[in-house]
Amino acid sequence: MSRPFVHQRHAVVLLAGLWIGASLAVAAEPPGPSQAFLREHCFACHAGATRSGGLDLTTLRFDPDDPTSFAAWVKIHDRIRDGEMPPKDAGRPKPAAVRRFLQSTAGPLAAADRARARREGRAVLRRLNRYEYENTLRDLLNAPWLHVKEMLPEDGEAHRFNKSGEALDVSHVQVAGYLGAAELALRQVLETGQARPETRRFYAREQPVLVRKMTYRPGVNTRAERATFPMLGTRAQPEVLEGKAPVTVGASNPVIREQEAFGTVGGTYTGNELRFDRFKCEAPGRYRLRVSAYSFWAGPGEGEKWWIPDRTKTYPGRRNEPVTLYARKPGVQRRLGSFDVSPEPAVHELEVHLLPGDVIWPDAARLFRSRPPNWRNPLATREGMPGVAYRWIEVEGPLPTEKGPDGARILAGDLPLRKAAGGSVEIVSANPTADLERLLQAFLLRAYRRPAREEELQRFVGVSRQALAGGSNFTEALLAGYTAILCSPGFLWVQEQPGRLDSYALSERLAYFLWNSPPDAELRKLAENGLLSQPRVLQAQTTRLLADTRSRRFMDAFLDYWLDLRKIDTTAPDAALYPDYYLDDLLKESAVEETQLFFSELLRRNLPARYLAASDFAMLNERLATHYGLPPVEGGALRRVPLPPDSPRGGLLTQASILKVTANGTTTSPVLRGAWVMERIIGKPPPPPPPSVPAIEPDIRGATTIREQLDKHRSVPECAGCHARIDPAGFALENFDVFGGWRRNYRAVGDGEPVPGFGKNGQPFTFHYAQPVEANGVLPGGEAFRDVRELKRLLVADERQLARNLVRQLATYGTGAPVRFGDRAEIERILDRAKADGYGVRSLIHGIVQSEVFRWK
């Protein structure tokens, strides 16, 4: 009786299983994107004949292992994630459906991408870029004064930085550059072995160039003559002007000689060269400069020529004046440092690095730089005008090496040095064959950032022995071997293999990330012992590297490329539209330093990443505070200054350096600035413009505004979508001119009442105010803003996205590879760990270093 029941039960179970299996077979989808989601929300526009944008989702294969298919599905995933697709007018899918679609798509894509990265490596094998090469030579040879990167070709860029092997090619030109740079560095360092420190004083009134500018010629009134004064203390010396007294009393009267000065009411520039030309640096190295100077007040000229100074009337200065020192030689100028001179004579001291041939140029940076014809000093009043007087400059050096062995001693080891015929320095060896191998081995251990193999050493020994056999002396043969090391793949290439980085590769990546230079002895020791991979050790070393002065190399190089600070000189303010900025090096240099010190402050204090968009402080000096229309700040040194509550300043977006590199010197473009903000700050770069659409030509006559021109541009269908994303941030920045000055109206030339005033070049303003600025806009999400203040509040509302973008930029810089799709989960984990610190910049860097993104090639 029971068996039929059992059979019946088995039959029911079997039928139920068949039905369930059949229903599962109907419901099951292949792995990958949800086809049901695509059919319901995407096929109407992207299938068959209706292939909007050329995309047919019915024929697009989902094959994460195929690069073309992978890239297409990543783009689809991101547009749906960001709410850009399906379009709003097509009806928005439910959030749960979107989540399921994203999960079904992201999982296979990320898995395939991670597998590819493990197999091939995230980053392409690369060489050192020219910044890294120069820094590596500086540290290796203990010669921080070396300048060789300009001898190398410009590095290519990929993913915004010069850190990727995709763009860092090697050609015969590159190799020739390395050979020349290495040889120059070695010879300059060797020459320092015989240099002896000395202190020399150069009086201003004994410099030929300055003396010629003070020479009085009756009836001749050149610009240079009107701008220069012989002075004794604060008193003018008309007797010197008239030739009734010598230009200087010289060594015959040391007391008077000490008080003699050369005064000027103009700055230093081509056409008014003020330099201490009796000094020319002979030996490279570190020097101490002392400058005796003070500010003074020049009396006004007579009658209608009151703006031409009376060279016979000078008085004590009325304020401090900033002075900048430059090292100059033909075709090259380097800023050495700055200080403020007061009305009271004082000595100002700087430690600097000088190179052979350098001459010192002082520039009273606030003073004007006249250009013909009919100039007028913009700082002149009917009471007179400010000036700066120089007494002397004292040069001490080259100074001994601060830390570690002297560079020449690194090259020569324990062998003696001597001056050879012709003035060059030679290394003396009694046993050339043995000394060559011994010194090359010691140098190779320092130069390579991993253990060197015996066959590598013998290759370089062979180079030196061949040179010796060919008739070269010991020094030349040794330098040939050293040069070969500095141009070898083991030195030039970053030593990384696919997979998890070993200790040596990790130390190298960490050092070139946070110092832009090679690992030091402590990092190398930890790598040798295999300890660096331990999280606590790695964290401690990250903290140490960030605290070291070499971290400035990282910040400067990172900002040079992330924010384009290196392009600050690419354009110059138009002399007709912006004469108040034209020739203003003090403003330009202050603007760059503001951005560098601002990022340094965020890093040092671990301030939130949202400060990149909006902060309640700025790094200011007198020039920037005046430029920004902020309460006065005294002096040329930049410092942290709190901002008024209603100030539009704060954060990167409104800094003068950023606003200059995103303009062309004549006009501003909301498109360019908007795209820049989207890519660099928000982290959502727009696609490139269609090649067939012409660029907008600026209207410098002021008949139409840029907004009116863009309205016509956006009427082109293929432009409208992208411009809706790009333009809003750019419109918010339209209140800032080509150098970041605040404006309510655009400037124009042509018909119109010129604005009264004179530029730094002494020429009258010829521009007039034209159309008013409109800085309002609407973000793609529908959020409206009236000006940059409101835009910044909208940006910081999504502080995680600002932090996410910074992490991606830092990770790309630090690893030489962009953040891949498979890295995204790790990026989110970095953000999760930093959230408790408000996404502090230092916390984000620590998170990157500890992450799999950083620790895998």
GIRA-V982161 format. One record per helix or strand of 2 or more residues. SS is the DSSP state (hx for helix, st for strand). FROM is the first residue (numbers start at 0). TO is the last residue. If there is no record, write none. Layout:
{{SS & FROM & TO} {SS & FROM & TO}}
//
This chain:
{{hx & 1 & 26} {hx & 34 & 40} {st & 45 & 46} {st & 49 & 50} {hx & 51 & 53} {hx & 66 & 80} {hx & 87 & 89} {hx & 94 & 119} {hx & 129 & 139} {hx & 148 & 150} {hx & 171 & 193} {st & 197 & 202} {hx & 203 & 205} {hx & 207 & 213} {hx & 222 & 226} {st & 227 & 231} {st & 234 & 235} {hx & 237 & 240} {hx & 249 & 251} {hx & 253 & 258} {st & 259 & 263} {st & 274 & 275} {st & 284 & 298} {hx & 302 & 304} {st & 309 & 315} {st & 320 & 328} {st & 331 & 340} {st & 345 & 353} {st & 358 & 363} {st & 383 & 396} {hx & 406 & 411} {st & 416 & 418} {st & 424 & 426} {hx & 431 & 446} {hx & 453 & 468} {hx & 473 & 485} {hx & 488 & 491} {hx & 502 & 513} {hx & 520 & 528} {hx & 534 & 546} {hx & 550 & 561} {hx & 564 & 566} {hx & 584 & 604} {hx & 608 & 611} {st & 616 & 619} {hx & 621 & 627} {st & 638 & 641} {hx & 655 & 660} {hx & 669 & 681} {hx & 705 & 713} {hx & 716 & 734} {st & 744 & 747} {st & 767 & 771} {st & 776 & 777} {st & 783 & 784} {hx & 787 & 795} {hx & 798 & 814} {hx & 820 & 836} {hx & 840 & 849} {hx & 851 & 854}}
//
